[in-house]
């Protein structure tokens, strides 16, 4: 059946701060005794093949650098999610957007870039 992405690894200078930020951002919960976070059982993103493995999608882009895309839940807006993440400690990033952009680029407290997407 093949492989799927099981995790995204980000470098962190302060694991406690990073854990608090990403728990607040994604509602993931810490796996006891390990530096991993698991998605809540109520959330399971679809895979590109239509099979649901609880895995994140992999987007390949030759002009971009590694980052995470956070997709806004139905009923929420990009703007409201950006404000929520800023309150958790994210920072706005000076970015050049296309006229039809449907995302906002932020950085977590360690400077790792991520996008909030419609």
Secondary structure, DSSP 8 states (H G I E B T S, - for coil): ------------S-HHHHHHHHHHHH--EE-TTSS-EE--TT-----TTS---S-------TTS-S-EEEE--TT--HHHHHHHHHHHT-EE------TT--EEEEE-TT--EEEEE-
